[in-house]
Amino acid sequence: MTRTITVGLDGSPASLAAADWAAREAQLRDLPLRLVNAWERQPSAYAPATGLSVPAPSSDARRAWARRLLSESRTHVAGRYSGLWIDADGIPGPPVPALLKAGEDAELLVLGSRGLSKMAGFLVGSVSLSVLAGSERPVVVVRAAERSEEDRLPEYSVSGQLVGTAHRDVVLGLDLYKPDDTVIKFAFEAASRAAARLRVVHGWTPPPYYYGGALMPELNHEMAAQVQRELSGVLRPWQEKYPAVEVSAQATVGGAGGHLIDVSREAALVVVGRQTRRAPVGTQVGPVVQALLHHAAAPVAVIPYD
């Protein structure tokens, strides 16, 4: 069975931006695009002043709205990405289980998330967090578009004249002590498809006895060099497998989240891993993922691994 790039739509500008991103990805991967909307009949609400029941929209009205949303989104995407195979499905039921079910057959599940501001990043709702926490497939969260060309940067000559545009980097947040092949492969393939540079960021914390390295600068240099060597060693077989991908790797002192947020401002995509939990409680996705979802300026791909 051919997998799809599947995007969840809710009618927001962010979900339309997610559909655009998903369509570009489907073209790069030569895969079909599937647009889905999960709808359910809402219970009656109550008017605060009177306490009287206010009927919720009927199932027929909700279904008609979903059909219109899917039709308009399909027309929009088809007009911008010719030749792309597009399917559209309205799925009855609560959004979280419906999206998780739709994601089972997807190569990638794409969700929209409303941006707080140009620098503040995402506003991630409970649906997106629950889907991220429960999905066994890669999930990409896309904010409402604020760039005219999402994946490209202006490129200037030495004299300062604009000579063209360059692809934005794909950024990989790598846990050097628990590197997972699934996460690394996703990042290298994303960079390879987009003809972009792969920028790898690993955050490390010196041991407690280190005292910041101020009294022992030689130890400071040696520890940093050792971490960089280990990082290069993890990446070397992947660079041999993807020789066309230019790789820039940096080991930075401190947690990875802040560094990834900083570099996301000039990135096309940030890739991070999420260790799956067989008995999850709540919507925990890990501190680095949580930080990126609220503050990254680029789409964030969250890759589950065992």
C-alpha positions, -999 to 999 in steps of 0.1 A, spaced: 0 0 0 14 34 -10 17 57 20 5 93 18 15 127 31 -16 134 53 -26 168 66 -52 176 92 -74 206 84 -96 226 108 -103 257 87 -76 279 103 -49 298 83 -24 276 100 -40 244 87 -40 259 52 -2 267 56 2 231 67 -16 219 36 8 240 14 38 226 33 25 190 29 18 195 -8 54 206 -14 66 176 6 44 153 -14 58 166 -46 94 161 -34 86 126 -23 64 118 -53 36 106 -30 -1 113 -29 -15 141 -6 -44 133 17 -65 161 32 -85 151 63 -109 168 86 -122 151 118 -157 162 128 -180 152 156 -214 164 168 -210 188 196 -232 185 227 -257 213 235 -242 245 250 -259 267 276 -265 305 274 -248 320 306 -276 345 312 -305 322 310 -291 287 316 -311 276 286 -298 249 263 -285 263 230 -286 236 203 -252 227 187 -249 225 150 -265 194 136 -244 165 123 -256 173 88 -244 209 92 -211 199 106 -206 173 78 -215 199 52 -190 224 66 -163 196 66 -171 188 29 -168 225 20 -136 229 38 -120 199 22 -133 209 -13 -120 245 -10 -86 233 4 -83 208 -24 -90 234 -50 -64 257 -34 -37 231 -33 -44 217 -68 -42 252 -82 -7 257 -67 8 222 -72 -2 208 -106 0 171 -112 -3 162 -75 -26 133 -66 -49 147 -39 -75 128 -18 -98 143 7 -117 126 36 -141 138 63 -137 115 93 -165 113 119 -154 112 155 -132 131 180 -102 148 164 -74 131 183 -82 94 177 -94 103 141 -60 120 133 -40 92 149 -59 66 129 -54 87 97 -17 89 105 -12 51 107 -12 49 69 8 81 64 44 85 56 41 118 74 13 135 93 12 173 91 -7 197 115 -11 234 116 -5 255 147 -13 292 151 17 315 154 19 338 184 41 363 166 70 364 142 95 356 169 74 338 195 65 307 174 36 284 179 4 283 199 0 245 203 -34 232 213 -44 201 231 -52 183 199 -18 188 184 0 178 216 -22 147 221 -15 136 185 22 142 189 23 123 221 3 93 206 15 91 170 38 63 160 45 81 127 65 113 121 45 144 127 53 179 114 38 210 130 36 241 107 27 276 118 7 301 97 30 313 70 49 345 75 76 341 49 71 348 12 94 318 4 94 294 32 125 274 23 148 300 7 170 328 19 184 358 0 220 353 -11 243 382 -16 276 388 -34 307 401 -16 297 436 -27 263 432 -11 242 428 -42 214 403 -43 224 374 -66 197 349 -59 184 327 -31 198 298 -12 180 269 5 174 273 42 191 247 63 175 216 77 183 214 114 187 182 134 186 182 171 208 152 179 210 134 213 246 122 211 241 97 239 210 82 225 213 87 187 185 70 168 189 60 132 153 68 124 157 104 134 191 109 118 179 93 85 148 115 84 170 146 87 195 135 61 168 125 36 150 158 41 182 178 34 190 156 4 155 160 -12 156 198 -7 193 202 -18 198 220 16 226 220 41 221 199 72 229 217 104 233 193 134 231 207 170 239 187 201 237 203 236 258 189 263 263 196 300 297 195 317 299 172 348 292 187 383 329 189 392 336 211 362 329 245 379 323 261 345 359 255 334 372 289 345 399 274 366 409 247 342 409 261 306 428 230 293 401 207 306 375 230 290 391 227 256 397 190 259 361 182 269 346 203 241 370 186 216 360 151 229 323 159 225 329 172 189 349 141 180 320 119 193 295 139 173 316 136 142 319 98 148 281 94 150 276 114 118 304 100 97 286 69 83 256 90 74 278 115 56 293 86 36 258 74 28 246 109 17 278 124 2 259 152 -15 246 166 18 267 193 32 268 189 70 276 215 97 278 200 132 281 219 165 283 208 201 271 235 224 272 238 261 237 238 277 204 224 268 196 219 231 162 236 231 175 272 232 201 266 206 176 249 183 151 278 187 179 303 178 189 285 146 152 278 136 149 314 126 169 307 94 158 271 89 134 253 66 127 225 90 138 214 125 140 177 131 139 162 166 132 128 181 106 118 207 111 86 226 78 66 226 62 56 258 42 24 258 20 36 287 19 74 282 3 97 308 -11 129 296 5 148 267 41 146 276 64 151 246 97 160 263 112 194 272 131 200 240 101 192 218 78 213 240 102 243 238 104 240 200 66 238 196 61 270 214 91 291 202 105 277 169 102 299 138 103 270 114 82 239 109 91 212 135 93 175 126 89 152 156 101 116 149 91 89 173 116 61 182 118 32 207 
